[in-house]
Amino acid sequence: MTPRAADRTRYDRATAALDAPLAIVDLEAFDANADDLVRRAAGKPVRVASKSVRCRALLERVLGRDGFAGLMSFTLAESLWLARSGFDDVLLAYPSADRGGYAELAADPKLAAAVTVMVDDPAQLELIDRARDGGREEIRVCLELDTSLRMLGGRVRIGALRSPLRDPAQLAGLARSVARRPGFRLVGLMAYEGHIAGVGDSVAGRPLRSRAVRLMQSAARKELAARRAAVVRAVRAVAPDLEFVNGGGTGSVQHTAAEEAVTEIAAGSGLFVPRLFDNYTSFTGRPAALFAAPVVRRPGVGVVTVLGGGYPASGAAGADRLPVPYLPEGLRYDPQEGPGEVQTPLLGSPADDLLIGDKVWFRHAKSGELCERFDTLHLVEGDRVTGAAPTYRGEGHTFL
């Protein structure tokens, strides 16, 4: 029996009394992935990206382990909810226009001490001030550095369209704006290198593309390390008490941790290890989060149909954004239908061994987005379900 077949046996046995569709987290794999992130961070604390988990119980579990400290959230409303729930170090990774949220933040000492907001434009400071509604608490601020790689005199750009702040002078200028403005305190700097951390460099069947990605990432790491160090020096000249410099992502943990200027690493997807993280040479994780869909039809030889399953991930549309049939091994989508809103035909010889009511296990393309489809994560240890944890959706929250 292959390791994957053994996992299927365990998961089927563990969930035999539960009806699909359902989602599970294999806690042994989750903990092993957490250990691997800490090992690769080489002594620097790992800040957990909440968007990649979206389950308070699992956030608490990982933050209870050595090597992890703090959360990186994705909306202001989520940040405030997490802070009210007892999380005392929440870095909002994206600028917000949530005026009601800023009014709450400025009025509550506990929230203001726990939450740090992201800024990359003086207009965002102005928006926060207008939203205070009389609140006088000091707002903790983090600046974001654009990490994209520019080539050919800037005509070629590789990397996400995030912050407009790129060079030391720009970051230092905004740092001075924060320092001069009453009611704000600059505490951090963030630089997320998505083109390094979030792009696989070993794509099956694409050797030339994979080599090109590795060459690009090698050049990008060198350029960013030098520029990030210069930016940190410039910002610290304005704010010598800067508390943290955050960088990284699951795919670049060990490389970013090696930079002296970086004080902490951000990661989250490496806990669940969705399918997009199969194509990396820098690490190998264990799939920890899966969902099961029930077989409801057998249209013919070599075909079964499962209920639901059409859960695409965000990003540029493409086959790599689709969930992948994982267990039993050897199933594939019908190219005429793909994964559907209410039904998904699956082709392949393993279909002939599946009966009505059997489960087919899938891996989502991305990490926390799975939790927008399910209100509960069943927690598996060995061949037993030992608990259940509500997702954000299960607690009544859909922050985006």
N, C-alpha and C positions, 0 to 999 in steps of 0.2 A: 504494500500500500504506500503510495506517495505521500509526502507531508501534506499536500493540499487535500488529498482524499481523506486523510486522517482528520484534518480540520473539518471537512464536510461532515464526517461521521459524528464528531463532537458537537458541532453546531446543530445538526438535526436532532441528536439525542437531547441536547440541552433545551431545545425549543419545541419538543414534541407535543407539549400540552398547549402551545400558543399558536394562534392562527396568524398567518401572514396576510397582508404585508406587515413586516415588522423590521426593526433595526436593532443591531447588537453592537456592543463593544467588547472585544476580547481583552480582559484586564491584564492577562499575562503579556500579551503583545504590546498593549498600551504602556505598561510599566517598563518593558524592555526598550521600547522606543524612547521613553523619557530618559532612561539611563544612557542611551546612545547620544542623545542631544547634550547631556551634561558632559560626557566624555569628550565630545568634539569641541565643546566650549572651553575646555582646558582651564577651568578655574574661574572663568567669568560667569556671572549669573545670567540665567536665561529668563527673559521676560516673555510670558506666554501670550500669544496672539489669540484673543478670545473668539474672533470670528472663525477660527479654525476648529473650535471645540463646541461653543454654543450650548454648554451644559454646565450649570453651576457646580453640580456635584463633582464632575470630572475636573473642573478648574480647581476646586478645593483639593482634590486628590493630588494633582500634580504639584500644586504650590506647597503641599505638605512634604514634598521630597527635597532632599538636599540638592542645591544647585539651581533652584528656581526661585525667582523673586519678582513679584509684580505682574500686572496684566497690561496688555496693549489692546484697547477696545476699538470699536469701529464707529459708534455714534455717541453723541453726548448723552442722549436718553439712556442708552445702555450703560455708559460710564456712571451716571448718577444712581441708577438701579444697583449696579454692582457695589458702589460705595455704600449705599444704604444697607446692603446685604452683609457688610463687614469686610469687604476687600479694601485695604487701606492705601494701595498704590496702583492707581489706574491711569495709564497714559493713553489719551485719545489720539489715535494715529492719523486722523483726518480732520481738516478744518470743518467747522460747523456753522450753520446759519440758524440754529435753534435758539431763538431769542428767549422763549420760555425756559429752556434749559439753563441758559446763562443767568437768567434772573434767579433761578433756584440756587445755582452755584454761588453767586455773589452774596446770597442772603444766609447761607448756612456754613458755619465755621468747619464742621466735620467734613462736608462735601468739598469745600475749598481746599482743605488740607490733603484730601485723598486723591483729587482729580487734577491732572495736568492736561491742558488743552494745546492743540497744535495750531501754529500760526506760520504763514509764509508771506504775509502781505499786511502793511499797516492798516488797510481797510478792514481787516478782520478785527484788529484791536478796537477800531472805531465802532464796529457793529457790537462788540461785547460791551463797550461802555454805554452805548445807547440802550442796550437790553437790561442793564443792571436793575432798573426799577427801584432805586433806592438802596440796593444791596451794597455793602461797603467792604466785603471780604476781598483780600488780595487774591488775584487769579494767577495760578501757576502756569507758566508758558514754556512750550518747547518749540524750537525752530526746526524746519525741515530743509535739508539740503537735497538738491537735484543730483541724482547719482548717474544720470545717463551718460553713455559714452558718445562723444562727438568726434567725427572724423572728417577728413577732406575739408578742413576749414569750416566745419559746422554744417556742411551740406548733408551729411549723413548722421542720423541720430539713432542710437539704439538704447532703449529703455522706456519705462512708463512715463507718461505725461503727468508729472506730479508737481512738485514745487518749482516756481520760477527762479529760485535762489540757487546760484551755481558756484560763484567764486567767493573767496574770503571777504572781499570788500562788501559784497552784497549782504552776506550773513552778518558781518560786523555792523553794517549800517542798520539793519533791522534790530539787532541786539541793542544798539544805542537808542533806537526808538522805544523799545520796551523799557529800557532803564530809565528814560526820561519821563515815562508816562506813569502818573500815580495809579496805584491799584493793581499793578502787574509786577510779577517777579519772574525773571528768566532763570529756569532751572535745568533745561536740557536741550540737547541737539539730537535729531534723528536723521538717519540716511538709510533708506531701504533700497538695496540693490537688486530689484526684481529681475533684471536681465541676467544676473548671476545666480541668485538664490532660487528663482522660480522657473528656470528654463532647463530642461533636461539635456544632458550632453552626450547621451548614448541611446539614440533612438533606434529601435530594432529595424533592420532593413534599410537604414539611411546612413551609411558610413560616411559619405562625403559631407552631408549636413551635420552629422555629429562632430566631425573633425572641425568644421567651420565654427560651430558653436564653442568648442573647446578653445580654439584660437581666439575668438572674440572675448570669451570670458577671461582668459589669461591676460589679454591686453587691458580689459576693463578693470580687473582687480588691481593691476599695477597703477593705472591712472587714478583710480578712485582712492587708493590708499594714500598716495601722495597728496591729492587734493583735499581729502578728508582731514589729514593731519594739519595741513595749512589752515583750513577753515576752523578747526578746533582751536588752534593757537590764536587766531584772530578773534574768535568769540570769547575765549577765556581772557583775552586782554580787556574786554569790556565787562565780562561777568566772571570774575575769578572764582566765584563760589559755585560754578556750574556743577550740578549734582550728578549728571549722567550724560554719556554719549552712546546712543543706541544705534546698532547696525545689524545687518545680517538678514537672516531668513533660513528656513530649513536646509536649503541646498548649498548654503555657503558658510555654515556655522564655523567650521574650523579655520577657514581663510579669514573671515572677519575677526574672529577672536585673536588672531595673530597680530592684528594691528594695535600698536601701543595706544593710539588715540582713542580707541573704542573701549568703553567700560562695561557694557552689557550687550547681550545678544538677544534678538527677537526671533522667536520660532513658535510654531503651533501646528502646522500641517504634519510635521514629523511625528506627532503623537498618534494620529489616525493612519497616516501613510495611504492616501488615496492613490488612484491609478496614475496620475500625472507624475508621481514621484518614483515610478519604476525605472525611469530613464536617466539615472544619475550614476556617475562613476565615483562620486565623492562619498557616498554612503549607501547602505542597504538597510531598509527598515522592514518591519513586519506589518502586513495589513491588519489593522485593529478594528476598524469600523466597517461593517457590511450591512446590507439590507437584503431581505428575502421577499420574493414574490411567489405566490402559489400557482401551481399548474392548474388551469381551469379548462383547457381544451387539448385534444390531440387530433389536429386536423388531418394528419396523414403520417406516412412512414417518415421518420427522421425529423418530425416537427412536433413541438409542443407550444402552447400559448399560455403565457402567464398574465395575471391581472396587474395592470399598471406598469410601472417601470420606466416611464418616460420622464426622467429627472435630469435634464441637461444642466451643465455647470455654466457659470458666467464666463465671459471672455469672448474672443473672436469665434464665431460659429465654425464648427468643424467636428470631425469624427472623434478627435481627442477630448471633446467636451462631453461625450456621452458616457454613461455608466458602462461597465464592462461585465458581461456574464462571467462569473468566476468559478462557481462550483455548482454542478459537477464540471470538470474540465472538458473543453471541446465544444461548447455551445457557441453559436454566433448569431448575429442578427440577420433577419431577412432583409436584403438590401432594398427591397421595394417598400418596406414598412419601417424598419428601424424600431427603436423603443417608442412605444405609443403612449398616449395620454391615459387610455383605459385598458389597453391590451398590448402585449408584445410577443409576437411569434419568435421562436428560437429554433435554429436549425442545427443539425449535427447528429451523429450516431448516438450520443448519450441520451438524446430525447426519447429513444425507444425504450429506455429503462426507467423512465419517469412515469409515475401514475398521477391521476387526478388527485390534487391535494398535496402532492410533494412540493418541497421548497426548492427554488433556484436562488442561489446567493449571488449578489452583485457587489461590485465596488464602485463607489461614486468617483467621478473624475477629480473633484476637489474635496476639501476636507469638511469644514463645518456646514457647507450648504446642504449636506444630507439632512441635517437637523431641522431645516425648514420644511421638510416633508413628513417628519415623524414627531409625535409629541412625547415619546418615551424611548429611551435607550435601555435595552435589556443587557445587563452586565453578566458576562459569561466567564466562569472560572472552571477550567477543565471541561467536563461535559455536563455542567450544571449552570443554570441561571441562578445567581446568588443575590440578585438585587435588580432594581429598576430605577432609573434616574430620569426626571423630566428634562426635556430640552428647553431652550428658551420658549419655543412654541408651546410646549406642554405647560409652561408657567404663564401662558397668556401674552407673550411678548413676541412681536415681529418688528424688530427695530429698523429694518429696511425692506 
